[in-house]
């Protein structure tokens, strides 16, 4: 039987603001105003936990969603709500509103803690930082000033092997302070256009 959990969830959460979904963790992340607070995967609605709710969820017997990354299990902050909770949508809304508020607060706090090293930006690792430094980009401010396309071109010119387009998305996401997978198609198309013109 097909469970329209995603459709029902999107409909239910419309009252929180502009709601949309994106492919995440093998399922669909649910966002309100660019903040993810829920996940639909394995025909179940999962709600993001925080310090306050993690213990409550565990006590209630809710299970966190676990996915595999490079063969290793990764336990997420998203706990599956029981199917029976759909009989009381107000209860789902109550739990989800707490999750959304906490996700927004965490996002704001992270934005205020400005990274000082390139490797501390979203999507970037020590290897990427080394590639950028070799290309003459030594700081976060220099990366932001150069922009993703110029930084990508500089890496292409100084790196011995071919670099994938995923690095371009990663650099743009790093500059915008978000994971590269949530960049819009329009943003990616614009970056490709700029790259073609270089």
N, C-alpha and C positions, 0 to 999 in steps of 0.2 A: 504494500500500500504506500502510495506517495504521500509523504507528510509535508504539507506546505508551511513548514516551520519558519523558513526565511521570510516568506510573503507575510505571514501573520505577525512576525516580529517587527518587520518594517512598518506595517500598518499600525501596530500597537504603539510603537515608539515615535510616531509622527508628532505627538503632542509635545515632545521634548525640543523640537526644532527641525532643521533640515536634515533628514535622515537618509543615509545611503549605505550600500554594502560594497565591499571589495574582496577579491580572493585573498585569503590569508590562512596560513597554517593548515592547508588542505581543506579549508572550509570557506566561510564568508564572514569577514569582520563587519560589524555594524558600527557605523560612525554617526555622530551628531555634531555638526559644525566642526568636522575634521578631527574629532576626538573619538577614538575607539573605546567602547565599553562593553561590547557583547560580541559573541561569536556563535555562528550556527555551523555545526559540523556533526556528522554521524546522526542526522535527523534529530538533533537536540539543540536547544538554546542554552548557551553557556554565558554566564555573567562574570564580569571581571571582579576579582576580589581585591580587598585592601587590608590593611592591618586590622581594622575593626571587624571585617566580615569573614576573613579566612577561617578563623576558629568556629564561627557560627555555621559556615558552610560545611566544615568537616564534622561538627557535632550533629548536623542534620543528615549526614551520610552522603552529601554531594561529593562527586568525584571530579578532580581536576582533569582537564584535557591534556593528554600526553601525545606528542608527535615525535617522529624520529628525524634527527638531523645528522647526516653523515654516519648513519647506523646507530647513533646513540639516542636514548630517550630524553626528551626535553619536557619537563613538567611546566605547564603554563599557569597563569593566574586565573584562568577561566574555568569556572565550575559549572557542570551540567545541572540544570534545573530539572526536577522530575516532571514527566509528562502530565501528571495530575494537576500541576500548578496552572495549566492552561484553563482549568475550570474556574480559576480565580485570577483573572488578568490583573486586577488591582494589586495583588500580591507581587506579581512579576514587575509591575510598574514601580512599586515601592522599592524592591531590591535593585532594580535597574537605575532608578534615580540616584540612589546612594553611589552606585558604581560609576555613573556618569560624572557626578560631582567630584568624586575622588580622582578620577582619571583626568579631569580638567585641572584640578589643583596640582596634581603631579606634573602635568605637562607645563604648567606655568612655572613651577619651581625649577624644572629642568631648563627651561628657557632662560631663567634668571642666572643659573649657574653656567656662565659662558665658558666653554672650553678654551684653554690657552694653547694646547698642542693640537696639531692636525690630526693625530691618531685618535684623539678624544671626540672628534666630530662624528655624527651618525655615519655609518657605512664605511668609515675609514679605519684602517689598521696600521700597525707599525710599518708593514711592507709598503703600504700606499704612501705613508708619510715620507719614507725613504725615496720613493719614486718622485714625489713632488719636490723634495729638496734637491734631488739630482737635476730636476728640470728648472731649478732656480726659484721655487716657491717655498719659502721657509717658515711662514706663519699663517695663522687663520686669517688675519687681515689681508695678507698678500693673496691668499686664495680667493677671498671675497672680491678683492679689487680686480683680479685677473678674470674671474668668472669661469664657469665649468668648461666652456668650449676652449678657451685659450689655455687653461691648465691641461686639458686633455691633449691638445695639440703639442704642448711643450713636452708632455710625457712621451707621446708618440715619437718625437724627434730624438729624445735622449734614452729611450728604452730599447734594449737590443731585440727583444721579441715583440710580436704583435700584441696590442692591447685590445680587449674587447669593448664593445659599446656599453656593456654593463658598468664599466668604470666611469663613463660619461654620466650615466644616470646617478651613480654613487656620488660623484663630485657635486652634481646639482643638488642632490638630496642633502649632502653635507652642508652646502652653503645655505640651503633653506631650513636646515635643522630637522629633517624628517627622513624616514627610511625610503630608499630609492624606489621600492615597490609601489609606493602610494603616489608617485608622480603621475600627473594626468597625461593622457595621450597627447593633448594639445602641447603640453610642456615638452614632451619627448620629440614631437614633430618640429617644434620651434628650435630645439637644440640641434636636431638633424639638419634643419635648413641652414642654421648658422655654421655648422660644421662643413656643409657642402660649399658654402660661400667663401670659407677660409682658403 
